[in-house]
């Protein structure tokens, strides 16, 4: 009967450590790697039997639309 008390306490403590969800202000305007552009370049390289080495990824600005 008393086994559930530590389990409940542990679950409550772990839930308190969960990160807050991102907001529009957190993500809007953030600079990220442009995965679509990288994928296109890598597919073209495979077609031409060449290699691609990324030193810096192509950049894109993330815009959040709500």
C-alpha positions in Angstrom: 0.0 0.0 0.0 2.8 2.4 0.8 4.8 1.6 -2.4 2.9 4.1 -4.4 4.0 7.1 -2.3 7.6 7.1 -3.4 6.5 6.5 -7.0 4.1 9.4 -6.9 6.7 11.6 -5.3 9.2 10.7 -8.0 6.7 11.4 -10.8 5.9 14.8 -9.4 9.5 15.7 -9.1 10.3 14.6 -12.7 7.2 16.5 -14.0 8.6 19.7 -12.4 11.8 19.3 -14.3 10.1 19.3 -17.8 11.2 22.2 -19.9 8.7 24.9 -20.8 7.2 24.6 -24.3 8.6 27.0 -26.9 6.7 30.1 -27.7 6.5 32.0 -31.0 8.9 34.6 -29.7 11.5 31.9 -28.8 11.5 30.5 -32.4 10.7 33.3 -34.7 13.8 34.7 -36.5 16.0 31.9 -35.3 18.8 30.9 -37.8 18.9 27.2 -38.6 20.5 25.0 -41.2 18.5 24.8 -44.4 17.8 21.0 -44.6 16.0 21.3 -47.9 18.9 23.0 -49.6 21.4 20.5 -48.1 19.3 17.6 -49.3 19.1 18.9 -52.9 22.9 19.4 -53.0 23.5 15.9 -51.6 21.1 14.3 -54.1 22.8 16.1 -57.0 26.2 14.9 -55.7 25.0 11.3 -55.6 23.7 11.6 -59.2 27.1 12.9 -60.3 29.0 10.4 -58.2 30.8 13.1 -56.2 31.3 13.8 -52.5 30.0 16.7 -50.4 31.8 17.9 -47.3 29.9 20.4 -45.2 32.0 23.0 -43.4 29.1 25.4 -42.9 25.5 24.5 -43.6 23.4 26.8 -45.8 21.4 29.1 -43.4 17.7 29.8 -43.3 15.7 32.0 -41.0 12.8 30.2 -39.2 9.6 32.2 -39.4 6.7 31.1 -37.2 3.2 31.6 -38.7 0.3 31.3 -36.3 
